[in-house]
Amino acid sequence: MSKHLTKGKGLQDLMELMIESLMRSVLREFLDTQPDNKWNGYRQGRSYGNGRELEFRIPRDRYGNFHPTILALLRDQEIECERLAGSLYSKGLTQSEVGEVFEEVYGRHYSKGSISRMIEYLREDVDQWLSHSLETNYPIVFVDAIHIKVHRKDRVETEAFYVTIAVKEDKTREVLGIFNRPSESSGGWQEMFESLQSRGVHSIGLLVADGLKYLEDALARVYPTTPLQKGVTHLKRNMLNKVRHSDKEELSEDLREVFQTGNQYYTAEQA
């Protein structure tokens, strides 16, 4: 799943979205302390992150006094950017522990009450993104379930996050959504597909997934004409588990020769 996020502009779009949302949240709180000041549009900005140049709109105030602290942190070093962007992605989109990011970045500049309000601003932007309209057709959609430990009151629990990434008609990638459920289930997958449908996705040309439990039945109920292509990784593992340890290396070589997934000119007949 991670390789599909980093190709095109999948993860990059999410990072830019979260950084922009963070800056808007801080500007709202900044303007509350200056009654005679106002929001004055945006200016284009760039920073470095995840091995790429990020582009985003930086909100500005009337008097030019607002300077987003996060931009200075992102400029410091690549490692800092990746760590911070990763926190915004994982914590922001899940709405879990996002306050830790604000405390870390802005704790010395704002009170706890201000940080709490900024978190709510950010959550509004996240909710808006999670429900935004989608295209009517996607040729290919990748889905996966990622299990992440989250804090729930006084305990830590592992929950499932369903991630959907689409390949569009122009061959670029788009993150369609991230859906949090306590665990993987047929009902959870069906809710995810129904959510995509309610946001405008009428057809999916091909769904690509690993051997996920309950997924096939849920897909058939919501998108009955969509074929499911399973990834080869789990198939290889299952085959290797059925041979002696001394034969695994030989079988692995055979499987690498058969499944040349990185070669776009390799045909089924050749395999």
N, C-alpha and C positions, 0 to 999 in steps of 0.2 A: 504493500500500500504506500509506503514512504516514497518509493521511486516514482509513483504516479503523482504524488503531491508535488515533488520537486521538479518534474518535467513541466513544460509549458509555464503557466503561472499559478499553479494550484496553491502551494503553500505561500508563495510570494504574495498573492492577492490577499490571503488571510492575514499575513503579517502587516501588510500596508493598511488593511481595514482596521486592525486592532490598534495600531499606532495612531492612526487618524482619530479613532474613537477616544482613545486615551487623551489626546491633546484637546479635543473638544470638551471633554469632561472637565479637564483642569481649567480651561479658559472660562467656562461657565462659573466655576467657583471663584476664579480670579476677578471676574467682572462684578461679582456680588460685593466685593470689597471696594469697588470704585464706581459709585452710583452715576457719575457723570461720564463714564467711559462706556463704549458700546462695541459689539462685534462688528468687524469690518471686513467680511469676506475671507478669502484665502490667498495664500501665495504658494507657488510650487516649491517643493523641497525634495532633497535626495539624501539618502544615507546608505551605508553598506551593511548588508546582512545576509546570512545564509549563503555566502559565496556570490551574491548578486547585488546589484544596485537597486535599492528600494526607491520608489517614487510615490509621493503622497502630497496631499494638500495640507498646508500648515495654516490653521486658523489664526487670524490676527485681530488686534483691537485697534480702536480709532487712533490712539496716541503712540502706537508702536512699542508699548511697554511690556508686552507679553512675549516671553522667550521660553518655549517648552523645554523643561529640564531633561526630558527623555532624549531629545536630539543630541544634547551634549554627551549623554551616556553612550548613545549609539555611535557617535563619532570616535569615542576613545579607542576602541579596539574591536576586532571582529569577534573575539570570544565573548565579550560583554554583550554585543548585539545579539549573537545567537542565543545566549542564555536568557536575555530579557525577552526577545521575540518568542522564544519557546515558552516562557512563562505566560506571556500574553495569549499565545495560541491555546495552550492546554488549559490554563486556569480561566482565561476570559471566556472562551467559547463554552466551557462547561459551567460557567458561573459558580465555580467552586474555588474558594480560597483566593479570589481575585484581590481581596483586601491586602494580602501579603505583598503583592506587586506594588500597590499604591504606598504601603508603609515603607517598602524598601526604597522606592524612587522619590516619594514626596513627604515622607514622615517628618523630615526636618523643616519643611516649609509650610505645612498646613496642620491644623488641629485634627483630632480624631473625628470630630463632627463633620469637618469639611471633607475628609477622606471618605467617610461614609456616604455623603451626598454624591461625591464623584463616582463611587462604585455604582450607585443607582443610575446615574447618567449613562455609565458604560453599559450596564445591563439593558437599558432601554435600546441602545444601539445594537447590542447583540441580539436581543429579541427581534428587532426589526430585520436584521440580516437573516435570522433563522426562518423568517416567514416571508421573505421577499419572493416575488413572482419568478418563475422559471420559464425556460423555453418549452415549446410544445413537444419537441422531439429531440432525443439525444441518440446518436448512432451507437455509442458504447457507454455503459455505466459500470464502474468498478465499485464493489461494496466489500467492507470488511468490518469485523467486530474487534475493537481494541479494549482490553480490560485494564482499568486504571484504578489505583487506590485513591479513595477520596475520604475526606473527613466529614462525618455526620455526627454533629453534636460532640459527644465525648468518646467516639470510637472511630476507627478506620475500617472501611469496608471496600471490597473490590466490586466495581460496577462495570457494566458493558456500555461502550459508546459505539454506535453504528455510524460508520463514516461512508459517505457516498461521494464519488468523484466521477464526473462525466467527461467524455471526449465529445466536443461539439462538432458541428458540420465543418467549421473552418480548421479542425484538427487541434485547436487549443483545448486546454483542460479547465474545468470549472468545478469547484467544491460546491456541491448542492446542499449539503447539510451534515450536521453531526447530531445524533439522537441519543440521549442518555436514557438507559433502562437499567434496572437492578441486575438483570442477567439476560442471556440470550434466550429467546423463546419464539415460537411461531407467531404468537400474538404481537410480539415486539417488532418482528420483521414486517408483519402485515401493516402495522401502524406506520412504520417508516415509509412503505410503498404508498399507502393511502395519503400520507402527508405530501409526498412528491406529486401525487395525482391532483390533490386539492390545490397545489401551487401552480398547476398548469401543465405538468408533464403527462401528455396523453399517450405517448408511445416511447418505448425503449427498444432500439434495434437489437442489442445484445447485452446481456448482463454477465459480467465476469466476476467470479468469486472463488475463494478456496472452499474446502469441504465444510461449509458452515451448516450447523444443525438447523433444521426447520426452515431454511431459506427457500428451498425449492417449492414446498407446498404454499408458502406465503406468496411467492412470485406468481404461481399459477392462479391464485385467487384474485390478484389485483391486475396483473399484466399477463393474461393467459397466452398471448401469442409471442411473448418474448422468450427466445431460447436462452438457456443458461450454459455458459462455458466455464468449467472448473479449471483452476490453475493446475499446472503440472507438478508443482512442488510436492503437494500432498500425495499425488499419484506415485511419484518416485519414492517417497518415504514408505508408502504402503507396500510397494513392490520390494524394496530393500528389506523390509521387516519379514518377508516370507522366504528369505534365502539364508544359507549358512553364513556366519561371519566371514569365513575364508573366501566366500564368493561375492561379497559385497563390492569389493573394489572393481572386479571385472564387470559386474552388472552396472555399476555407476558409470563406467566408461561407455558401455553400450547405450545407456539412457542419455548420456550427454550427446552421443552421436545421433540418436533418434530425435531428441527434442532440442533442435537448434532454434530456440524461441527468439534469439537476438538477431537472426538472419531473416529479413523481410522477404528475400527471394527464395527461401527454402519452402518447398511444397510438400503437401501430404503424400504425394506419389513418391517423392524422394525419401521421405521418412519410412 
